[in-house]
Amino acid sequence: MSSTLLFAQFTHARNSLLKNIESVTEAEADHQPEGFNNTIRWNIGHILTVDEQFMFGFPNRTQHLPANYKQLFGNGTKPFEWTEEPPSLDTLKVQLQDQADRITSTYEGRLDENLPKPVTLGSGRQYHTYGELFALGIYHEASHTGIVQALKKIVANELQTK
């Protein structure tokens, strides 16, 4: 797969997420419907945190996001376990745009480069290049954007009937 196509897919996925959350309110972002493990805010922060982990080695090799994002939005975390105030939606939106710019400027022309060491995920699959992790990040982002879309509809309906 060409890097041009991957960057186009990434731009599409990130713009789709940003478009989907532009009208979400702070209250909607934190409403957790029954049957869902997380909220809109958690999904946004999770996308941001995982992409930072994949592409920049967060939190060990990058300080572009606050260190507490791993505790707030990392795999297996849940909003009801938060002991501190999460970032505002406006903050997350700015960080998403900044991250997209950093990923593009850092990795354009470098997706075929090998990682310092292969990354093995819980499935046992190994990733050897930045491009492989980048493609996984795009899939991950699109998946969580779909969850955000579903949550938006359910949350709007639930808050409207209260």
N, CA and C of each residue as an Amber inpcrd file, in Angstrom:
protein
   486
   0.8490000  -1.1720000   0.0000000   0.0000000   0.0000000   0.0000000
   0.8930000   1.2330000   0.0000000   0.5730000   2.2020000  -0.8070000
   1.4230000   3.3830000  -0.9190000   1.2480000   4.2840000   0.2980000
   2.3220000   5.0020000   0.6120000   2.2440000   5.9180000   1.7510000
   1.2690000   7.0540000   1.4560000   1.1510000   7.4410000   0.1920000
   0.1990000   8.4940000  -0.1710000  -1.2100000   8.0730000   0.2060000
  -1.5530000   6.8260000  -0.0800000  -2.8790000   6.3110000   0.2570000
  -3.0640000   6.2490000   1.7720000  -2.0510000   5.7930000   2.4950000
  -2.1660000   5.7240000   3.9570000  -2.3700000   7.1100000   4.5680000
  -1.6130000   8.0930000   4.1170000  -1.7890000   9.4440000   4.6570000
  -3.1500000  10.0110000   4.2870000  -3.6480000   9.6870000   3.0980000
  -4.9860000  10.1330000   2.7020000  -6.0460000   9.4860000   3.5980000
  -5.8830000   8.1930000   3.8950000  -6.8140000   7.4940000   4.7820000
  -6.7670000   8.0810000   6.1860000  -5.5650000   8.3730000   6.6620000
  -5.4060000   8.9610000   7.9890000  -6.0980000  10.3230000   8.0460000
  -5.8640000  11.1520000   7.0520000  -6.4870000  12.4750000   7.0100000
  -8.0020000  12.3480000   6.9970000  -8.5050000  11.4000000   6.2080000
  -9.9490000  11.1700000   6.1450000 -10.4850000  10.7240000   7.5050000
  -9.8130000   9.7700000   8.1360000 -10.2650000   9.2580000   9.4320000
 -10.2440000  10.3660000  10.4920000  -9.1620000  11.1300000  10.5420000
  -9.0480000  12.1820000  11.5580000 -10.0750000  13.2880000  11.3120000
 -10.2530000  13.6930000  10.0560000 -11.2460000  14.7200000   9.7470000
 -12.6610000  14.2480000  10.0580000 -12.9140000  12.9640000   9.8200000
 -14.2180000  12.3910000  10.1360000 -14.4780000  12.4470000  11.6400000
 -13.4770000  12.0960000  12.4270000 -13.6160000  12.1770000  13.8790000
 -13.8820000  13.6170000  14.3090000 -13.0640000  14.5470000  13.8230000
 -13.2220000  15.9470000  14.2080000 -14.5980000  16.4870000  13.8150000
 -15.0790000  16.1130000  12.6390000 -16.4110000  16.5430000  12.1900000
 -17.4960000  15.9620000  13.1010000 -17.3290000  14.7010000  13.4900000
 -18.3200000  14.0440000  14.3400000 -18.4070000  14.6440000  15.7360000
 -17.3300000  15.2310000  16.2140000 -17.3400000  15.7380000  17.5890000
 -17.4930000  17.2550000  17.6670000 -17.5710000  17.9390000  16.5280000
 -17.6020000  19.4030000  16.5740000 -18.8180000  19.9560000  17.3030000
 -19.9360000  19.2640000  17.2890000 -21.1450000  19.7740000  17.9450000
 -21.4390000  19.0890000  19.2840000 -20.5730000  18.1960000  19.7260000
 -20.7910000  17.4840000  20.9870000 -20.5570000  18.4430000  22.1510000
 -21.4700000  18.4340000  23.1130000 -21.3140000  19.2710000  24.3050000
 -20.5210000  18.5160000  25.3740000 -20.0640000  19.2490000  26.3630000
 -19.3370000  18.6230000  27.4700000 -20.2310000  17.5940000  28.1790000
 -21.5050000  17.9230000  28.3750000 -22.4320000  16.9930000  29.0300000
 -22.6170000  15.7280000  28.1970000 -22.7880000  15.8920000  26.8990000
 -22.9370000  14.7260000  26.0240000 -21.6730000  13.8690000  26.0340000
 -20.5240000  14.5280000  26.0790000 -19.2470000  13.8130000  26.0370000
 -19.0670000  12.9060000  27.2410000 -19.7100000  13.2400000  28.3590000
 -19.5210000  12.4670000  29.5880000 -20.6980000  11.5660000  29.9470000
 -21.7360000  11.5810000  29.1510000 -22.8880000  10.7170000  29.4240000
 -22.5630000   9.2960000  28.9490000 -22.6840000   8.3450000  29.8540000
 -22.3750000   6.9530000  29.5150000 -23.6660000   6.1340000  29.4960000
 -24.1340000   5.7800000  28.3060000 -25.3620000   4.9910000  28.2120000
 -25.1730000   3.5840000  28.7770000 -26.2520000   3.0320000  29.2260000
 -26.2280000   1.6480000  29.7180000 -25.7780000   0.7280000  28.5780000
 -24.9330000  -0.2210000  28.9080000 -24.4400000  -1.1710000  27.9220000
 -23.1360000  -0.7530000  27.2540000 -22.6940000   0.4800000  27.5160000
 -21.4260000   0.9550000  26.9630000 -20.4040000   1.0730000  28.0920000
 -19.1710000   0.6810000  27.8050000 -18.1150000   0.7380000  28.8090000
 -17.5160000   2.1230000  28.9670000 -17.7040000   2.9860000  27.9570000
 -17.0320000   4.2710000  27.9660000 -17.9160000   5.3620000  27.3690000
 -17.3710000   6.5610000  27.3360000 -18.1010000   7.7430000  26.8920000
 -17.4840000   8.2880000  25.5960000 -18.1250000   9.3030000  25.0550000
 -17.5680000   9.9620000  23.8730000 -16.1980000  10.5490000  24.2090000
 -16.0870000  11.2460000  25.3590000 -14.8050000  11.8510000  25.7320000
 -13.7220000  10.7770000  25.8530000 -14.0570000   9.6590000  26.4760000
 -13.0630000   8.5970000  26.6380000 -12.5940000   8.0980000  25.2630000
 -13.5100000   7.8800000  24.3430000 -13.1340000   7.3920000  23.0080000
 -12.2260000   8.3720000  22.2820000 -12.5160000   9.6780000  22.3960000
 -11.6730000  10.6960000  21.7660000 -10.2670000  10.6530000  22.3670000
 -10.2050000  10.6700000  23.6980000  -8.9110000  10.6200000  24.3690000
  -8.1620000   9.3300000  24.1050000  -8.9000000   8.2440000  23.9840000
  -8.2850000   6.9400000  23.7040000  -7.6390000   6.9250000  22.3190000
  -8.3360000   7.4500000  21.3240000  -7.7600000   7.5380000  19.9770000
  -6.4640000   8.3330000  20.0230000  -6.5080000   9.4700000  20.6640000
  -5.3500000  10.3500000  20.7830000  -4.1860000   9.6420000  21.4880000
  -4.4840000   8.9970000  22.5830000  -3.4520000   8.3310000  23.3930000
  -2.8410000   7.1430000  22.6640000  -3.6570000   6.3200000  22.0540000
  -3.1370000   5.1350000  21.3570000  -2.3040000   5.5450000  20.1490000
  -2.7630000   6.5320000  19.3790000  -1.9450000   6.9950000  18.2470000
  -0.6080000   7.5470000  18.7280000  -0.6180000   8.2200000  19.8620000
   0.6290000   8.7600000  20.4180000   1.5490000   7.6110000  20.8540000
   0.9550000   6.5600000  21.4110000   1.7450000   5.3880000  21.7970000
   2.3410000   4.7130000  20.5600000   1.5160000   4.4900000  19.5520000
   1.9730000   3.8120000  18.3410000   3.0680000   4.5960000  17.6260000
   2.8390000   5.8920000  17.4200000   3.7100000   6.6510000  16.5280000
   4.8620000   7.3710000  17.2270000   4.7080000   7.6190000  18.5410000
   5.7360000   8.4020000  19.2260000   6.2290000   7.7790000  20.5320000
   5.7730000   6.5770000  20.8520000   6.2580000   5.9060000  22.0560000
   5.7840000   6.5190000  23.3550000   4.6090000   7.1510000  23.3610000
   4.0480000   7.7560000  24.5680000   3.8590000   6.7050000  25.6440000
   4.1540000   6.9710000  26.9140000   4.6470000   8.2310000  27.4560000
   6.1710000   8.2810000  27.5950000   6.8570000   7.2260000  27.2100000
   8.3020000   7.1470000  27.4590000   9.1480000   8.0360000  26.5550000
   8.7200000   8.2330000  25.2990000   9.5770000   8.9590000  24.3580000
   8.9600000  10.2370000  23.8090000   7.8600000  10.6800000  24.3740000
   7.2370000  11.9190000  23.9060000   6.5360000  12.6110000  25.0590000
   6.5610000  13.9140000  25.0400000   5.8720000  14.6990000  26.0600000
   4.8100000  15.6100000  25.4280000   4.3020000  15.2330000  24.2710000
   3.3050000  16.0600000  23.5930000   1.9290000  15.9700000  24.2530000
   1.7040000  14.9260000  25.0070000   0.4520000  14.7830000  25.7530000
   0.7870000  14.6750000  27.2350000  -0.1270000  15.1070000  28.1010000
   0.1160000  14.9370000  29.5340000   0.2730000  13.4550000  29.8950000
   1.1580000  13.1620000  30.8150000   1.4440000  11.7730000  31.2020000
   0.2030000  11.0650000  31.7370000  -0.7190000  11.8200000  32.3500000
  -1.9020000  11.1780000  32.9240000  -2.8860000  10.6570000  31.8820000
  -2.6700000  10.9650000  30.6040000  -3.5740000  10.4540000  29.5720000
  -3.5650000   8.9230000  29.5220000  -2.4530000   8.3130000  29.8500000
  -2.4030000   6.8430000  29.8470000  -3.3440000   6.2860000  30.9210000
  -3.4200000   6.9600000  32.0770000  -4.3200000   6.5150000  33.1380000
  -5.7790000   6.8630000  32.8330000  -5.9840000   7.9400000  32.1000000
  -7.3460000   8.3350000  31.7460000  -7.8970000   7.5520000  30.5560000
  -7.0640000   7.3800000  29.5350000  -7.5600000   6.8900000  28.2510000
  -6.8900000   5.6230000  27.7270000  -5.9650000   5.0630000  28.4670000
  -5.2740000   3.8690000  28.0000000  -6.1840000   2.6550000  27.9440000
  -5.6870000   1.5920000  27.3420000  -6.4670000   0.3570000  27.2500000
  -6.9000000  -0.1040000  28.6360000  -8.1690000  -0.4760000  28.7450000
  -8.6930000  -1.0140000  29.9920000  -9.1600000   0.0310000  30.9980000
  -8.9840000   1.3160000  30.6880000  -9.4370000   2.3520000  31.6220000
 -10.9090000   2.6610000  31.3830000 -11.5280000   3.2400000  32.4090000
 -12.9430000   3.5790000  32.3160000 -13.1930000   4.9140000  33.0140000
 -14.0900000   5.7260000  32.4520000 -14.3450000   7.0430000  33.0420000
 -14.7800000   6.9950000  34.5080000 -15.5420000   5.9800000  34.9110000
 -16.0030000   5.9460000  36.2990000 -14.8540000   5.7220000  37.2850000
 -13.6820000   5.3530000  36.7710000 -12.5030000   5.1650000  37.6230000
 -11.6460000   6.4290000  37.7210000 -11.9840000   7.4700000  36.9760000
 -11.1680000   8.6850000  36.9720000 -11.1870000   9.3400000  38.3410000
 -10.0030000   9.7460000  38.7920000  -9.8810000  10.4510000  40.0660000
  -9.4750000  11.9100000  39.8470000  -9.3540000  12.3140000  38.6080000
  -9.0150000  13.6960000  38.2860000  -9.8610000  14.1540000  37.1010000
  -9.9150000  15.4570000  36.9420000 -10.7100000  16.0560000  35.8710000
 -10.0870000  15.7400000  34.5100000 -10.8650000  15.2180000  33.5700000
 -10.3160000  14.9620000  32.2290000 -10.1890000  16.2730000  31.4520000
  -9.4470000  16.2600000  30.3480000  -9.3180000  17.4690000  29.5270000
 -10.6470000  17.8360000  28.8740000 -10.7990000  19.1170000  28.5780000
 -12.0060000  19.5930000  27.9010000 -12.0270000  19.0820000  26.4610000
 -13.1980000  19.1370000  25.8720000 -13.3150000  18.7590000  24.4570000
 -12.4760000  19.6730000  23.5840000 -12.4640000  20.9630000  23.8920000
 -11.6600000  21.8940000  23.0960000 -10.1810000  21.5190000  23.1490000
  -9.7020000  21.1480000  24.3150000  -8.3060000  20.7220000  24.4540000
  -8.0420000  19.4830000  23.6190000  -8.9290000  18.5040000  23.6930000
  -8.7510000  17.2630000  22.9260000  -8.7650000  17.5330000  21.4250000
  -9.6370000  18.4230000  20.9720000  -9.7080000  18.7530000  19.5430000
  -8.4050000  19.3820000  19.0580000  -7.8630000  20.3060000  19.8360000
  -6.5880000  20.9380000  19.4720000  -5.4780000  19.8930000  19.4470000
  -5.4630000  19.0110000  20.4180000  -4.4360000  17.9760000  20.4800000
  -4.5650000  16.9890000  19.3220000  -5.7790000  16.6750000  18.9120000
  -5.9720000  15.7920000  17.7550000  -5.4020000  16.4230000  16.4930000
  -5.6610000  17.7130000  16.2880000  -5.1470000  18.3870000  15.1040000
  -3.6310000  18.4930000  15.1440000  -3.1010000  18.8520000  16.3070000
  -1.6460000  18.9490000  16.4730000  -0.9880000  17.5920000  16.2060000
  -1.5780000  16.5470000  16.7390000  -1.0200000  15.2170000  16.5440000
  -1.0340000  14.8180000  15.0730000  -2.1170000  15.1110000  14.3850000
  -2.1990000  14.7850000  12.9570000  -1.0780000  15.4890000  12.1950000
  -0.8450000  16.7530000  12.5130000   0.2370000  17.4980000  11.8570000
   1.6000000  16.8810000  12.1830000   1.8140000  16.4930000  13.4500000
   3.0960000  15.8990000  13.8500000   3.3290000  14.5460000  13.1900000
   2.2790000  13.7340000  13.1120000   2.4250000  12.4230000  12.4680000
   2.8100000  12.6100000  11.0030000   2.1110000  13.4940000  10.3090000
   2.3990000  13.7200000   8.8930000   3.8030000  14.2590000   8.6930000
   4.1820000  15.2670000   9.4580000   5.5090000  15.8650000   9.2540000
   6.6400000  14.9360000   9.6870000   6.3920000  14.0910000  10.6570000
   7.4380000  13.1850000  11.1540000   7.6070000  11.9540000  10.2670000
   6.5170000  11.4180000   9.7530000   6.5860000  10.1080000   9.0880000
   6.3930000  10.1110000   7.5840000   6.1090000  11.2610000   6.9950000
   6.0030000  11.3010000   5.5360000   7.3420000  10.8630000   4.9480000
   7.3090000   9.8370000   4.1040000   8.5290000   9.2980000   3.5010000
   9.2790000   8.3100000   4.3810000   8.7270000   7.9860000   5.5530000
   9.4350000   7.1010000   6.4900000   8.6340000   5.8580000   6.8880000
   7.4990000   5.6230000   6.2890000   6.6360000   4.5260000   6.7350000
   7.2510000   3.1490000   6.5280000   8.2060000   3.0370000   5.6060000
   8.8570000   1.7430000   5.3850000  10.0090000   1.4860000   6.3550000
  10.3550000   2.4700000   7.1750000  11.4550000   2.2960000   8.1300000
  11.0710000   1.3020000   9.2170000  12.0460000   0.4950000   9.6130000
  11.8240000  -0.4410000  10.7040000  11.7380000   0.2920000  12.0290000
  10.9050000  -0.2260000  12.9070000  10.8270000   0.2710000  14.2750000
  12.1280000  -0.0850000  14.9930000  12.4890000   0.6430000  16.0550000
  13.6990000   0.2820000  16.8130000  13.6690000  -1.1770000  17.2720000
  12.4750000  -1.6640000  17.6320000  12.2580000  -3.0870000  17.9010000
  10.8020000  -3.3850000  17.5820000  10.5060000  -4.6030000  17.1420000
   9.1230000  -4.9350000  16.7780000   8.1730000  -4.7400000  17.9700000
   6.9470000  -4.3700000  17.6590000   5.9030000  -4.2090000  18.6680000
   4.9830000  -5.4150000  18.5560000   4.7470000  -6.0810000  19.6840000
   3.8370000  -7.2140000  19.7220000   2.6180000  -6.8220000  20.5370000
   1.4510000  -6.9540000  19.9550000   0.2160000  -6.6240000  20.6540000
  -0.3800000  -7.8780000  21.2750000  -1.4530000  -7.6790000  22.0430000
  -2.0900000  -8.7780000  22.7580000  -2.5000000  -9.9450000  21.8820000
  -2.7830000  -9.6820000  20.6220000  -3.1810000 -10.7440000  19.6930000
  -2.0020000 -11.6310000  19.3150000  -0.7800000 -11.1740000  19.6490000
   0.4250000 -11.8980000  19.2570000   1.0060000 -11.4200000  17.9400000
   0.2740000 -10.5870000  17.2260000   0.7570000 -10.0590000  15.9500000
   1.8920000  -9.0960000  16.1850000   2.9280000  -9.2100000  15.3790000
   4.0740000  -8.3060000  15.4750000   4.0360000  -7.2650000  14.3630000
   4.4420000  -6.0580000  14.7220000   4.5310000  -4.9480000  13.7840000
   5.9950000  -4.5320000  13.7120000   6.5160000  -4.4250000  12.4860000
   7.9470000  -4.1960000  12.2900000   8.2890000  -2.8140000  11.7540000
   7.3270000  -2.1520000  11.1170000   7.6220000  -0.8450000  10.5100000
   6.6520000   0.2110000  11.0470000   7.0620000   1.4750000  10.8700000
   6.1720000   2.5690000  11.2430000   4.8850000   2.5050000  10.4340000
   4.9800000   2.1150000   9.1920000   3.8050000   2.0170000   8.3340000
   2.8020000   0.9990000   8.8290000   3.2920000  -0.1260000   9.3430000
   2.3860000  -1.1390000   9.8840000   1.6300000  -0.5990000  11.0960000
   2.3280000   0.0930000  11.9830000   1.6600000   0.6900000  13.1450000
   0.7150000   1.8090000  12.7270000   1.1270000   2.5760000  11.7320000
   0.2990000   3.6630000  11.2270000  -1.0100000   3.1050000  10.6740000
  -0.9410000   2.0530000   9.8890000  -2.1460000   1.4290000   9.3210000
  -3.0440000   0.8920000  10.4330000  -2.4430000   0.2880000  11.4520000
  -3.2230000  -0.2010000  12.5840000  -3.8970000   0.9630000  13.3020000
  -3.1830000   2.0730000  13.4620000  -3.7520000   3.2500000  14.0990000
  -4.9410000   3.8060000  13.3310000  -4.8640000   3.7830000  12.0150000
  -5.9740000   4.2620000  11.1820000  -7.1950000   3.3690000  11.3870000
  -6.9830000   2.0560000  11.3810000  -8.0770000   1.1070000  11.6420000
  -8.6770000   1.3630000  13.0230000  -7.8180000   1.5140000  14.0190000
  -8.2460000   1.7370000  15.3940000  -9.0730000   3.0230000  15.4950000
  -8.5880000   4.0800000  14.8640000  -9.2950000   5.3660000  14.9060000
 -10.6630000   5.2600000  14.2450000 -10.7280000   4.6220000  13.0960000
 -12.0100000   4.4740000  12.3990000 -12.9920000   3.6550000  13.2330000
 -12.5010000   2.6230000  13.8820000 -13.3480000   1.7900000  14.7340000
 -13.9470000   2.6080000  15.8800000 -13.1090000   3.3720000  16.5590000
 -13.6040000   4.1780000  17.6820000 -14.4490000   5.3620000  17.2100000
 -14.1960000   5.8610000  16.0120000 -15.0530000   6.9140000  15.4690000
 -16.4580000   6.3660000  15.2540000 -16.5630000   5.1280000  14.8220000
 -17.8750000   4.4830000  14.6920000 -18.5810000   4.3710000  16.0340000
 -17.8380000   4.0820000  17.0740000 -18.4210000   4.0260000  18.4220000
 -18.8960000   5.4160000  18.8380000 -18.0920000   6.4330000  18.5420000
 -18.4920000   7.8140000  18.8480000 -19.8000000   8.1560000  18.1240000
 -19.9220000   7.7620000  16.8680000 -21.1480000   8.0360000  16.1160000
 -22.3600000   7.3660000  16.7720000 -22.2020000   6.1150000  17.1890000
 -23.3010000   5.4090000  17.8540000 -23.6380000   6.0700000  19.1890000
 -22.5990000   6.4100000  19.9580000 -22.8240000   7.0610000  21.2470000
 -23.5450000   8.3970000  21.0790000 -23.1710000   9.1610000  20.0690000
 -23.8230000  10.4530000  19.8380000 -25.3340000  10.2870000  19.6840000
 -25.7580000   9.3130000  18.9020000 -27.1850000   9.0940000  18.6750000
 -27.8900000   8.6560000  19.9510000 -27.2890000   7.7130000  20.6520000
 -27.9150000   7.1940000  21.8740000 -27.9490000   8.2670000  22.9560000
 -26.8350000   8.9740000  23.1230000 -26.7580000  10.0190000  24.1420000
 -27.7670000  11.1310000  23.8540000 -27.8580000  11.5740000  22.6200000
 -28.8100000  12.6290000  22.2630000 -30.2310000  12.1880000  22.5960000
 -30.5560000  10.9490000  22.2920000 -31.8900000  10.4170000  22.5730000
 -32.1290000  10.3370000  24.0750000 -31.1600000   9.8300000  24.8210000
 -31.3360000   9.6920000  26.2750000 -31.4320000  11.0370000  26.9690000
 -30.6170000  11.9970000  26.5900000 -30.6400000  13.2950000  27.2420000
 -31.8900000  14.0830000  26.8750000 -32.4180000  13.8270000  25.6820000
 -33.6310000  14.5040000  25.2220000 -34.8550000  14.0150000  26.0090000
 -34.8540000  12.7490000  26.3830000 -36.0240000  12.1730000  27.0770000
 -35.9540000  12.3720000  28.5820000 -34.8780000  12.9480000  29.0880000
 -34.7730000  13.1790000  30.5480000 -35.4450000  14.4600000  30.9380000
